[in-house]
Amino acid sequence: MSSWAIVGRLVRHLGQLEHGTVVVSEGRIAAVLPSPPPRMTVIDVGDNIVAPGLIDLQLNGAFGHDFTLDPATVRPVADGLAQYGCTAFLPTLITSPLDTYPARLQAIADAMRDQAASRSRSEPSGAAILGVHIEGPFISPGKKGAHNPAHLRRPSVAAVKPLAASGIVRLLTLAPELPGALETSAYLRGQGVVVSLGHSEANYETARAALKAGAGWATHLFNAMPTLGHREPGLVGALLEADTPPVGLIADGVHVHPAIIRLVWRAKGMAGICLVTDAMAALGMPPGRYRIGDQDVQVDETSARLVERDTLAGSILSLDQAIRNMVQFTRCSPGQAIWMASGVPAAVLGLTRKGRLASGYDADLVVFDAQLRVQRTFIAGQTVYEAIQGVESDTSTLHLTRNR
């Protein structure tokens, strides 16, 4: 059906919930109305929530695939993300030798072209690959986290020029205290790349200078940053104090304690928090040993840690679970939690056709039930996932997992 309508409780701008109708035509939202037009096919979901598709700005892999090891796997991962309500994402490449990035970026660019070709033929093509988030190698050795220290290096315009020239790098994480960081940041912003502060030992003054210089995001707040101190607020203090930019937050209760998540909610509010998963290859997989980059990771029911160093190595969090956790931890409204995973990430990247239920936007829609579990996902107006109540399936079909 090329034109149809869906009726339910709509997540509107800034997370407001109101009953209404989304009219879809040729893969786009044609209108948002109080009630459906006459003589139109209607999907009525009752009191269930109809939301914009979720957007993940930090995803390292899933379903046994790691983007740094094999970037071509972004396509099969994109196909599986709809079960979590995720309709667009930035595949994230972690610290590697600098000369290995061009081939990885080319593989992802090829996948993006293949995906666009599928959509031009009106074929289901999975969550939109928006570009790439490069997390490293321009990070602090003292806050490397799970990144391989052998591949770290100082930022420079010369080093990032080939990355920016690819045309698909949308977000790049760097430590602002490193020599050359501010000059490199200015160059990247001029090339349309959002600069994110993270994996950093920056003090408060350095962090403030980086924010003033135009940093557009912060990578997983608290993680791989100095502890907030009452005499030295550091990067965390500068980010919590500032109205902008939004901060990435892994709301799994492991990377950041629920009590701290509540404090972040009070300090930054809905527009200042961008929910991310930072998920790695074990998302959607059973507990076991996996690879992230070139290191072994042990996964249990709640976390993923480097085998050799017992360091958190990404998460196994899904974006819909992050929304449920945010409501549980902070008592924010469902609409507000959904907005932190749709409208806010869209704003970080400056997207003008995703992240909102509004005329002219892509018809990327998610239907949530009263427990905020994904019931149905549409991408470009096509159903790409529908929950089958009480049925478990393997990862080649509906990808229903233990998270569900």
Secondary structure, DSSP 8 states (H G I E B T S, - for coil): --EEEEEEEEE-GGG-EEEEEEEEETTEEEEEESS--TT--EEEEEEEEEEE-EEEEEE-EETTEETTT-GGGHHHHHHHGGGGTEEEEEEEEES--GGGHHHHHHHHHHHHHHHHHHHHTT----SEE--EEEE-SSS-GGG-TTS-GGG-----HHHHHHHHHTS-EEEEEE-TTSTTHHHHHHHHHHTT-EEEE-S----HHHHHHHHHTT--EESSTTTTS----SS--HHHHHHHHSS-S-EEEE-SSSSS-HHHHHHHHHHH-GGGEEEE--B-TTTTS-SEEEEETTEEEEE-SS-EEETTT--B-SB---HHHHHHHHHHHH---HHHHHHTTTHHHHHHHT-SSSSS--TTSB--EEEE-TT--EEEEEETTEEEEE--TT----TTTT---TT-
